[in-house]
Amino acid sequence: MAKLLPARNERRRSPSRLIEVDAWLDSTLWRAVHAFSGLWESITIFSRRFRVRGFNRAVVELSCEALTLGLVGLFVLAALAQPAMRFTAGGLPEQTDYSVTFLDRHGNEIGRRGVLRSDAVPIDELPDQFVKAVLATEDRRFFEHWGIDFIGLGRALSQNARAGGVVQGGSTLTQQLAKNLYLTNERSLDRKINEAFISLWLESNLTKRQILGMYLDRAYMGGGTFGAAAASEFYFGKNIREVTLAESAMLAGLFKAPANYAPHINLPAARARANVVLNAMVDSGFMTEGQVVAARRNPATAVDRTGIVSPDYFLDFAFEEVQRVTAAMHRRNFIAQTTIDMGLQRLADESIDYHLRQFGRTYDVEESAMVVLDDDGGVRALVGGRDYGLSQFNRATRALRQPGSSFKPFIYAAYMEEGHEPNEVVVDGPVSVAGWSPQNYGRSFAGRVTLADALARSINTIPVKLSQAIGMGKVVELAKAMGVETPLRGDKTMALGTGEVTVLDQATGYAVFPAGGMESNRHSILTLQDTAGDIIWTSARDMPARKRVLTQEAADAMNQMLVRIPEVGTARRAALSMTRAAGKTGTTQSYRDAWFVGYTGNFTAAVWYGNDSYRPTNNLTGGSLPAMTWQRFMEAAHQGIELRPIPGIENPLPEPGSVPVAAADGEDAPRITRPLIVNADTQRVLSGISDLMSGALAAEPEEFAAARVPGAERAAAR
């Protein structure tokens, strides 16, 4: 047995390595915790030296909170700055090197666009009194702030609070330049935020003198002029380097509101504004009262411009077309004969101005736009807003607004393309598409109706059913082919016009109907000449041939349906006395937009009313002001011209006694007539005849002169 014990001990297993690992971990963790505890105690003891109490603690806490809020604000500012960063990603917008003289369709000059860079006057060459007048009026602390003047903003808020209204603006000159370069005149919080960030970007990338020079060279100053140099030539007929103190004050006063203070329109207001500028120069310390007293006593007088009317919204649109047409050409100086008829342009301006003055407050509407096309697709008139001097934003070509029911003809046209007829009977009843259940205006249903009656009564359920039957994709494709350039969503609600289009889009699309289904081929330029007088482009030769976008049968069917709307439908105020008209009204949700788009055999016109801020109007519908404006314009536009019938309409004349169905402007409203416009050559011939006749009358024999003397004077002569 004794010999066996050692053998059994030898068979025992040796201790496991896991025990050693476990022991190492335990000891390591203990040492780490012990070391950390010692370190933390050391840190705590050290930190006690910085412990603050009482007032110092409040300061520290507030500082920490400010730091936290500052970091949060920094992230918010970075997010808000993203649009401004996109605007400025390409740097400064290049000033165009185009120089275009525009003529109307009769050959009369109507304005110019484009300024050669060599024509810009350097800031060092501008008169000192003019620069001081601008700074005293627009931004006295221009050389002291960094794009945003918080002191000036506070002063403006204080002045406005005391006056109970807006009497002084808080925008710096840099902010105004940012708006002119990148933004519009839209009054919104987004625009002000972008304006502030772009101002900081300008201050960081340009010197103060460069910013001031750009502002004076690009600001709109009324009369279709941009920049101080052009304004000096237009108003005073002299180079900007030669203007007097009185003229400098009058020019500086234009920056605030060129439409209100343009001396060729309202000289007393311009002089009063110039006196305000002189006061500002004295108050700011730029000049003394003794230095400005002569300018007060001898105010500036502008060159007579009463006979000049510049269609500025149209010129902006035509200038873009010139740039597009000549993009591949090396030449940049042109004479462009346009499609505009200044007689029709004045009619359109007058019709919109009249209705806004008469009914703007009643309907709580501030803006309107209008586009008129002839049967060849030429833009005969274009109104982009109420006043170009107040806002150069072209609402006719750039504003995207919901068309409402005025979009329905595109749906009906697509349905007619499938071979359907206006007399086809459909059911007006409840309809639901993926949970969307549109209602009619009166919250009721008409039951069985024809397609013609459904369109005339602007029933909502029918176009929804039609669009579902043919597919909204076909409607969008057809609208694009008819001339709607704005991208359309093509969802189910588009059947009721919830997308966005421009006034120009609507006029272009509707012009297909009186063209018998051919595309309208919209254009604003007839010919382009270079400075040598050589014709380098013509619309007749260089524009693509018109294509058919609607079958003749579909176009005739649409004309037969749309011609009933001014007679028995929602646009009775658009009926004409001399010829039958066709068209469609449109009213959007909350009465934000009101439309009438209509046509005769001669012209197609689209009219829109609304507010830039998208504020709802006071129950304004397409059958009221838009139809009234359209009717007033068309009544005068068709005077003295050959009346063309609408294709597919058997009787082109209104039925006796059917019009005027309603006095659009009231029984006592003044009527307008179409102005007579002659071309430049005819004007020269008539002027020559007038001179000859004047000479003949001056050489009149005495016996003939005596025969025309009144009786009392004749007796005295004897």
Order of alpha helices (4+ residues) and beta strands (2+ residues): alpha-alpha-alpha-alpha-beta-beta-alpha-alpha-alpha-alpha-alpha-alpha-alpha-alpha-alpha-alpha-alpha-beta-alpha-beta-beta-alpha-beta-beta-alpha-alpha-alpha-alpha-beta-beta-alpha-alpha-alpha-beta-beta-beta-alpha-alpha-alpha-alpha
